[in-house]
């Protein structure tokens, strides 16, 4: 297959490109930078310079491919609603072209388990919690994608856990470690019983490939390896690696301590991937979060130096 990948040079996207190429697919990767072009070409992919705001470019690229894997997102939290609108427009542009082309075309988009109800073990068939402002803004992207299943597109959604990890920024782990470096303590809230589900980016990359290859139209998948890791355990592991104290912070002081990342610090996001494993024959190969934390911490230290 020839597959168009947006966000192709990102933390997860670069792993997806590697996975696709290893499986014998051809990749057309969207990138905003000259460095991204070089990265893609070095991997053996074809590079396309542009952004997801350029809808005509997206349409042309999608029309020339058998599948689209959409990972790019404008991370502008000052205008999150605007970023989500851009996301929906991009999905609509690419999906409409695939629908018009006909045949066995696939559209795979990226979402997140953070959109699910707080504190409840969520599965693939659960809908986003639309009472949550973040979910209300981004959740509609899922339905925009899945609606293309009614038009003959093999449309599917991959929900990433907030702690999608590996050597690099690793989702929530990046800002969590950054705050620990700045404050000189590794903190958790209250008893530290709130949890983050987690998954290795290489395992996530395989889900994107499998979804492009054989997803049933209208499917949702969870790239979750661990259903929920308590934040206290995460703080202890980070504190050990940084050789700093591990402390409990009162929940009401979350924003004071964690700044903009307070929403992640208070999150209790647990999710299952049982249906994903059954539907795709997906198995876990990547390391669990605790094994990756030393490398993640060292990476974040190098970025702060």
C-alpha positions as CSV (number, residue, x, y, z in Angstrom):
1,X,0.0,0.0,0.0
2,X,1.0,3.6,-0.5
3,X,0.1,5.4,2.7
4,X,-0.1,9.2,3.4
5,X,1.0,10.0,7.0
6,X,0.5,13.3,8.6
7,X,2.6,14.1,11.7
8,X,5.1,11.7,10.2
9,X,8.2,13.1,12.0
10,X,6.7,13.3,15.5
11,X,7.3,11.1,18.5
12,X,4.7,8.5,17.5
13,X,4.6,9.4,13.7
14,X,8.3,8.5,13.2
15,X,7.6,5.1,14.8
16,X,4.6,4.6,12.5
17,X,6.7,5.4,9.4
18,X,9.3,2.9,10.5
19,X,6.7,0.3,11.1
20,X,5.0,0.8,7.7
21,X,8.3,0.7,5.8
22,X,9.4,-2.4,7.6
23,X,6.1,-4.1,6.6
24,X,6.8,-3.3,2.9
25,X,4.5,-0.3,2.5
26,X,5.4,2.9,0.7
27,X,5.1,6.1,2.8
28,X,4.3,9.7,1.8
29,X,5.0,11.8,4.9
30,X,3.8,15.3,5.6
31,X,6.3,17.6,7.3
32,X,6.6,21.3,8.0
33,X,10.4,21.5,8.0
34,X,13.5,20.9,6.0
35,X,14.8,18.8,8.9
36,X,11.6,16.7,8.6
37,X,12.2,16.2,4.9
38,X,15.7,14.9,5.6
39,X,14.5,12.6,8.4
40,X,11.8,11.1,6.2
41,X,14.2,10.6,3.2
42,X,16.8,9.0,5.5
43,X,14.1,6.5,6.7
44,X,13.3,5.7,3.1
45,X,10.0,7.5,2.8
46,X,8.9,10.2,0.4
47,X,8.5,13.7,2.0
48,X,5.8,16.2,1.3
49,X,6.4,19.8,2.6
50,X,3.3,21.4,4.1
51,X,0.8,21.7,6.9
52,X,-2.5,20.3,7.8
53,X,-4.1,23.7,7.3
54,X,-3.4,23.4,3.6
55,X,-6.6,21.4,2.7
56,X,-5.9,21.3,-1.0
57,X,-2.5,19.7,-0.4
58,X,-4.1,17.1,1.9
59,X,-6.7,16.3,-0.7
60,X,-4.1,15.8,-3.4
61,X,-1.9,13.6,-1.3
62,X,-4.8,11.5,-0.1
63,X,-6.1,11.0,-3.6
64,X,-2.7,9.5,-4.6
65,X,-2.6,7.0,-1.8
66,X,-4.4,3.8,-0.7
67,X,-4.7,4.9,2.9
68,X,-4.2,7.9,5.2
69,X,-2.9,7.8,8.8
70,X,-3.6,11.1,10.4
71,X,-1.4,11.9,13.4
72,X,-0.7,15.6,13.1
73,X,-2.4,18.0,15.5
74,X,-1.8,21.8,16.1
75,X,-0.8,21.9,19.8
76,X,-2.0,25.4,20.5
77,X,-3.6,25.2,23.9
78,X,-4.3,28.9,23.9
79,X,-6.8,28.1,21.1
80,X,-7.6,24.5,21.7
81,X,-11.0,24.8,20.1
82,X,-9.4,26.3,17.0
83,X,-6.9,23.4,16.9
84,X,-9.8,20.9,17.1
85,X,-11.6,22.7,14.3
86,X,-8.4,22.5,12.1
87,X,-8.3,18.8,12.9
88,X,-11.9,18.2,11.8
89,X,-11.3,20.1,8.6
90,X,-8.3,18.0,7.8
91,X,-10.1,14.8,8.5
92,X,-13.1,15.9,6.3
93,X,-10.8,16.9,3.4
94,X,-8.9,13.7,3.3
95,X,-11.9,11.4,4.1
96,X,-14.0,13.0,1.3
97,X,-11.3,12.3,-1.3
98,X,-11.0,8.7,-0.2
99,X,-14.7,8.3,-0.4
100,X,-14.9,9.7,-3.9
101,X,-12.0,7.5,-5.0
102,X,-13.8,4.3,-3.9
103,X,-12.2,0.9,-3.5
104,X,-10.6,-0.4,-0.3
105,X,-9.3,3.0,1.0
106,X,-8.5,3.4,4.7
107,X,-8.6,6.5,6.9
108,X,-7.0,6.1,10.4
109,X,-7.1,9.1,12.7
110,X,-5.6,9.7,16.1
111,X,-7.6,10.4,19.3
112,X,-6.9,9.9,23.0
113,X,-8.2,7.9,26.0
114,X,-8.2,11.1,27.9
115,X,-11.5,11.9,26.2
116,X,-13.2,9.1,28.1
117,X,-15.0,9.5,31.5
118,X,-12.6,10.1,34.4
119,X,-11.9,7.2,36.7
120,X,-13.9,4.6,34.8
121,X,-12.2,1.7,33.0
122,X,-13.0,2.7,29.4
123,X,-13.1,0.4,26.4
124,X,-13.1,0.9,22.7
125,X,-16.9,1.2,22.4
126,X,-17.2,3.9,25.0
127,X,-17.9,7.4,23.7
128,X,-16.0,10.6,24.7
129,X,-17.3,12.3,27.8
130,X,-18.9,15.3,26.2
131,X,-19.4,17.0,29.7
132,X,-15.6,17.5,29.8
133,X,-14.6,20.7,27.9
134,X,-11.5,19.1,26.4
135,X,-13.5,16.0,25.2
136,X,-16.3,18.3,23.9
137,X,-13.8,20.1,21.7
138,X,-11.8,17.1,20.4
139,X,-14.3,14.3,20.7
140,X,-16.2,15.3,17.5
141,X,-13.2,14.5,15.4
142,X,-13.8,10.8,16.1
143,X,-17.3,10.9,14.7
144,X,-16.3,13.0,11.7
145,X,-13.9,10.2,10.8
146,X,-16.2,7.3,11.6
147,X,-19.0,8.8,9.5
148,X,-16.9,8.1,6.4
149,X,-17.4,4.4,7.1
150,X,-21.0,5.0,5.7
151,X,-19.4,6.2,2.5
152,X,-17.3,3.1,1.8
153,X,-14.1,4.2,3.6
154,X,-12.4,1.8,6.1
155,X,-12.5,4.6,8.7
156,X,-11.1,3.9,12.1
157,X,-9.8,5.7,15.2
158,X,-6.7,4.9,17.3
159,X,-6.9,6.3,20.9
160,X,-3.5,6.9,22.4
161,X,-2.9,6.8,26.1
162,X,-1.7,10.0,27.8
163,X,1.6,8.2,28.6
164,X,2.6,6.9,25.2
165,X,6.2,6.3,25.9
166,X,9.6,5.4,24.5
167,X,12.9,7.2,24.1
168,X,11.7,10.8,24.0
169,X,9.1,13.2,25.3
170,X,6.6,10.4,26.1
171,X,3.3,12.2,26.5
172,X,2.5,13.1,30.1
173,X,6.0,12.0,31.2
174,X,7.7,14.9,29.5
175,X,6.0,17.7,31.5
176,X,5.9,15.6,34.7
177,X,9.7,15.2,34.6
178,X,10.2,18.9,33.6
179,X,8.2,20.0,36.7
180,X,10.3,17.7,38.9
181,X,13.5,19.2,37.5
182,X,12.3,22.7,38.1
183,X,10.9,22.2,41.5
184,X,13.5,19.8,42.9
185,X,10.9,17.3,44.0
186,X,8.9,14.5,42.3
187,X,5.3,15.2,43.3
188,X,2.0,13.4,43.3
189,X,-1.4,14.6,44.4
190,X,-3.0,13.4,47.7
191,X,-2.5,9.6,48.1
192,X,-1.3,9.3,44.5
193,X,-4.0,6.9,43.6
194,X,-5.1,8.5,40.3
195,X,-3.8,6.6,37.4
196,X,-2.5,7.1,33.8
197,X,-2.9,4.3,31.3
198,X,0.2,3.8,29.3
199,X,1.5,2.2,26.1
200,X,4.8,1.9,24.2
201,X,5.0,4.0,21.0
202,X,6.3,1.0,19.0
203,X,3.2,-1.0,20.0
204,X,1.0,2.0,19.1
205,X,2.8,2.1,15.7
206,X,1.8,-1.5,15.0
207,X,-1.9,-0.7,15.7
208,X,-1.8,2.1,13.1
209,X,-0.3,-0.3,10.6
210,X,-2.8,-3.0,11.4
211,X,-5.7,-0.6,11.2
212,X,-4.6,0.7,7.8
213,X,-4.3,-2.9,6.6
214,X,-7.4,-4.6,7.9
215,X,-9.6,-2.5,10.2
216,X,-13.3,-3.1,9.9
217,X,-15.0,0.2,9.0
218,X,-16.1,2.2,12.0
219,X,-13.7,0.6,14.5
220,X,-12.0,2.2,17.5
221,X,-8.8,0.9,18.9
222,X,-6.9,1.5,22.2
223,X,-3.0,1.6,22.1
224,X,-3.0,0.7,25.7
225,X,-0.4,-1.7,27.2
226,X,-1.1,-0.9,30.9
227,X,-4.6,0.0,32.0
228,X,-3.6,2.3,34.8
229,X,-0.2,3.1,36.5
230,X,-0.7,5.0,39.8
231,X,0.9,8.5,39.8
232,X,2.6,7.8,43.1
233,X,4.5,4.9,41.6
234,X,5.5,7.2,38.7
235,X,6.7,9.9,41.1
236,X,8.7,7.4,43.1
237,X,10.5,6.1,39.9
238,X,11.2,9.7,38.7
239,X,12.4,10.8,42.1
240,X,14.8,7.8,42.3
241,X,16.2,8.5,38.9
242,X,16.7,12.2,39.6
243,X,17.8,11.5,43.2
244,X,15.3,14.1,44.6
245,X,12.6,13.8,47.3
246,X,9.2,12.4,46.5
247,X,6.4,14.4,48.0
248,X,2.6,14.5,48.2
249,X,0.9,17.8,47.2
250,X,-2.6,18.6,48.3
251,X,-5.0,18.3,45.3
252,X,-6.1,21.9,45.7
253,X,-2.5,23.0,45.0
254,X,-2.2,21.1,41.8
255,X,-2.1,24.2,39.6
256,X,0.2,26.1,41.9
257,X,2.8,23.2,41.7
258,X,2.3,21.8,38.2
259,X,1.3,25.0,36.3
260,X,-0.4,24.4,33.0
261,X,0.2,20.6,33.4
262,X,-2.2,20.5,36.4
263,X,-4.9,18.9,34.2
264,X,-2.5,15.9,33.7
265,X,-1.5,15.7,37.3
266,X,-5.2,15.4,38.4
267,X,-6.1,13.0,35.6
268,X,-7.4,9.5,36.4
269,X,-7.4,7.9,33.0
270,X,-7.8,4.1,32.8
271,X,-8.6,2.2,29.7
272,X,-8.6,-1.3,28.4
273,X,-7.3,-2.7,25.0
274,X,-8.9,-6.1,25.2
275,X,-11.2,-5.5,22.2
276,X,-8.2,-4.1,20.2
277,X,-6.2,-7.2,20.8
278,X,-9.2,-9.3,19.7
279,X,-10.0,-7.3,16.7
280,X,-6.5,-6.8,15.3
281,X,-4.6,-9.7,16.8
282,X,-2.4,-7.1,18.4
283,X,0.2,-8.2,21.0
284,X,2.5,-6.2,23.3
285,X,6.2,-6.1,22.5
286,X,7.4,-2.8,24.0
287,X,8.7,-2.3,27.5
288,X,6.3,-1.3,30.3
289,X,6.4,2.3,31.5
290,X,8.5,1.7,34.6
291,X,11.3,0.2,32.5
292,X,11.3,3.2,30.3
293,X,11.3,5.9,33.0
294,X,15.1,6.0,33.5
295,X,15.7,6.6,29.8
296,X,12.8,9.2,29.6
297,X,14.2,11.1,32.6
298,X,17.7,11.1,31.1
299,X,16.3,12.4,27.8
300,X,14.4,15.2,29.5
301,X,17.5,16.1,31.5
302,X,19.4,16.4,28.3
303,X,16.7,18.7,26.8
304,X,16.8,20.9,29.9
305,X,20.6,21.2,29.8
